[in-house]
Amino acid sequence: MQTSRRDFFKVAAVGGVAATVFGFDLKPAYAQLKELKIARAGETRSTCPYCAVGCGVLIYTIGDKAKNVTPQVVHVEGDPDHPTNRGTLCPKGSSLEQDMLNPRRLMKPQVRRPGGTEWEDISWDDALNEIARWTKKSREETFVEKDANGHTVNRCEGISFIGGCTDTNEFNYVAIKAMRSMGLVYIENQARV
């Protein structure tokens, strides 16, 4: 039997009307479907990392919390108790689960050496040591003690810092203190909502 799109919609409409007339309530079925998806999952509250709005998200994971067991993300949704988004998410926030489960997601630091064309995996310790080494080198090379008029300025003009939109006030306070202690003057923060 050949079914057209129009026939499909006719049958669906008739079925929907019949369900309504005969008192079939689909809400429990939908609730049961959601219940089955996240019944055994643990709930973690988090913040969407994409923009300066800072929407709240609920991340559901399945895992028995045993040692050396990585929980598996099974569902992400907006946090209905969050004052900013009240359970809604934009398309980017709605795609967080796909970002977490993407097989191409980087899980360790990589570096591409000067003149190189390939990225190489390095350890976290090596990454932090390289960042510290390059920061120190840049600061030493671009530190200005006195300006053109001979005034003491003690500033570093070769490094800048930008803060994230989802950082806490406490983190931003400590980060800015650390950057100012190195003499940075080019400091920006995205958290202007």
C-alpha positions as CSV (number, residue, x, y, z in Angstrom):
1,M,0.0,0.0,0.0
2,Q,1.4,3.4,-1.0
3,T,0.9,6.0,1.6
4,S,1.2,9.7,0.8
5,R,2.1,12.4,3.2
6,R,-1.5,13.7,3.1
7,D,-2.8,10.3,4.1
8,F,-0.4,10.1,7.0
9,F,-1.6,13.5,8.3
10,K,-5.2,12.5,7.9
11,V,-4.7,9.3,10.0
12,A,-2.7,11.2,12.6
13,A,-5.4,13.9,12.9
14,V,-8.1,11.3,13.2
15,G,-6.1,9.4,15.8
16,G,-5.5,12.5,17.8
17,V,-9.2,13.4,17.8
18,A,-10.2,9.9,18.8
19,A,-7.7,10.0,21.7
20,T,-9.1,13.3,22.9
21,V,-12.8,12.2,22.5
22,F,-12.3,8.9,24.2
23,G,-10.4,10.5,27.1
24,F,-6.9,9.2,26.4
25,D,-4.5,11.5,28.4
26,L,-1.0,11.3,27.0
27,K,0.6,13.4,29.8
28,P,1.4,10.3,32.0
29,A,3.0,8.6,29.0
30,Y,5.2,11.6,28.3
31,A,6.1,11.8,32.0
32,Q,6.9,8.1,32.1
33,L,9.2,8.5,29.0
34,K,11.1,11.3,30.8
35,E,11.2,9.3,34.0
36,L,12.7,6.3,32.2
37,K,15.4,8.4,30.6
38,I,16.8,9.9,33.8
39,A,15.5,7.6,36.5
40,R,18.8,6.3,37.8
41,A,20.8,9.4,36.8
42,G,22.6,11.7,39.1
43,E,21.8,15.4,38.8
44,T,24.5,18.1,38.7
45,R,23.9,21.8,38.5
46,S,26.2,23.8,36.3
47,T,26.5,27.0,34.2
48,C,26.4,27.2,30.4
49,P,29.8,28.2,29.2
50,Y,28.9,30.0,26.0
51,C,28.0,33.6,26.6
52,A,27.8,36.2,29.4
53,V,24.3,35.4,30.4
54,G,25.4,32.5,32.5
55,C,22.3,30.3,32.2
56,G,21.9,27.4,34.7
57,V,21.9,23.8,33.3
58,L,21.1,20.4,34.8
59,I,23.5,17.7,33.7
60,Y,22.2,14.1,34.3
61,T,24.9,11.4,34.5
62,I,24.8,7.6,35.0
63,G,27.6,6.0,36.9
64,D,27.9,4.1,40.1
65,K,30.4,6.6,41.6
66,A,32.9,3.8,42.1
67,K,36.6,4.6,42.0
68,N,38.0,5.0,38.5
69,V,34.5,5.1,36.9
70,T,33.7,8.0,34.7
71,P,30.0,9.0,34.8
72,Q,28.3,9.1,31.4
73,V,26.3,12.2,30.5
74,V,22.8,11.1,29.4
75,H,20.8,14.3,29.4
76,V,21.2,18.1,29.7
77,E,18.4,20.6,30.2
78,G,17.8,24.1,31.5
79,D,17.6,24.6,35.3
80,P,14.0,25.7,36.1
81,D,15.2,27.0,39.5
82,H,17.9,29.3,38.0
83,P,16.9,33.0,38.2
84,T,18.5,33.9,34.8
85,N,17.0,31.4,32.4
86,R,14.2,29.7,34.4
87,G,14.7,26.4,32.6
88,T,15.1,27.7,29.1
89,L,18.2,27.3,26.9
90,C,19.3,28.8,23.6
91,P,20.3,26.5,20.8
92,K,24.0,26.6,21.9
93,G,23.1,25.7,25.4
94,S,20.8,23.0,24.3
95,S,23.6,21.3,22.4
96,L,25.9,21.0,25.5
97,E,25.3,17.2,25.6
98,Q,26.6,16.8,22.1
99,D,29.7,18.9,23.0
100,M,30.4,16.6,26.0
101,L,30.0,13.4,24.2
102,N,31.8,14.5,21.0
103,P,34.4,11.9,20.1
104,R,36.6,14.7,18.7
105,R,36.6,16.6,22.0
106,L,40.1,17.3,23.2
107,M,40.9,15.6,26.5
108,K,44.5,16.6,27.0
109,P,46.7,19.6,26.2
110,Q,48.3,19.9,22.8
111,V,51.0,22.1,21.5
112,R,52.2,23.1,18.0
113,R,55.9,24.0,18.1
114,P,57.1,27.1,16.2
115,G,57.5,26.2,12.6
116,G,55.6,22.9,13.0
117,T,52.5,21.8,11.2
118,E,51.3,19.0,13.6
119,W,49.9,19.2,17.1
120,E,51.5,17.0,19.7
121,D,50.0,15.8,23.0
122,I,51.7,16.9,26.1
123,S,51.0,16.2,29.8
124,W,49.2,18.7,32.0
125,D,52.5,19.4,34.0
126,D,54.3,20.1,30.8
127,A,51.5,22.5,29.6
128,L,51.6,24.4,32.9
129,N,55.4,24.6,32.8
130,E,55.4,25.9,29.3
131,I,52.7,28.5,30.1
132,A,54.8,29.7,33.1
133,R,58.0,29.8,31.1
134,W,56.5,31.8,28.2
135,T,54.7,34.1,30.6
136,K,57.9,34.8,32.5
137,K,59.8,35.4,29.3
138,S,57.2,37.8,27.8
139,R,57.0,39.7,31.1
140,E,60.7,40.1,31.3
141,E,61.0,41.3,27.7
142,T,58.1,43.8,27.8
143,F,58.2,45.1,31.4
144,V,58.4,48.9,31.6
145,E,59.8,50.4,34.8
146,K,59.8,54.1,33.8
147,D,57.8,55.9,31.1
148,A,59.2,58.5,28.7
149,N,59.0,61.3,31.3
150,G,60.9,59.2,33.9
151,H,57.9,58.4,36.1
152,T,57.9,55.0,37.7
153,V,55.1,52.9,36.1
154,N,56.1,49.2,36.7
155,R,53.8,47.8,34.0
156,C,53.9,44.9,31.6
157,E,52.6,45.8,28.1
158,G,53.3,42.5,26.4
159,I,50.6,40.4,28.1
160,S,46.9,40.9,28.3
161,F,44.2,39.0,30.3
162,I,40.5,38.4,29.6
163,G,38.2,37.0,32.3
164,G,35.4,34.6,31.5
165,C,31.7,35.3,31.7
166,T,30.8,32.4,34.0
167,D,33.5,33.0,36.6
168,T,32.5,33.8,40.1
169,N,33.1,37.2,41.7
170,E,35.6,35.5,44.0
171,F,37.6,34.0,41.1
172,N,37.6,37.2,39.2
173,Y,38.9,39.1,42.3
174,V,41.8,36.7,42.7
175,A,42.6,36.6,39.0
176,I,42.7,40.3,38.7
177,K,44.9,40.6,41.8
178,A,47.3,38.1,40.2
179,M,47.3,39.9,36.9
180,R,47.9,43.3,38.6
181,S,50.7,41.8,40.7
182,M,52.5,40.9,37.4
183,G,52.0,44.5,36.2
184,L,49.4,43.9,33.5
185,V,47.5,46.9,32.4
186,Y,45.5,45.3,29.5
187,I,42.8,43.5,31.5
188,E,39.3,42.9,30.3
189,N,36.4,40.9,31.7
190,Q,33.4,39.6,29.7
191,A,31.1,39.5,32.6
192,R,29.1,42.7,31.9
193,V,25.5,41.5,31.8
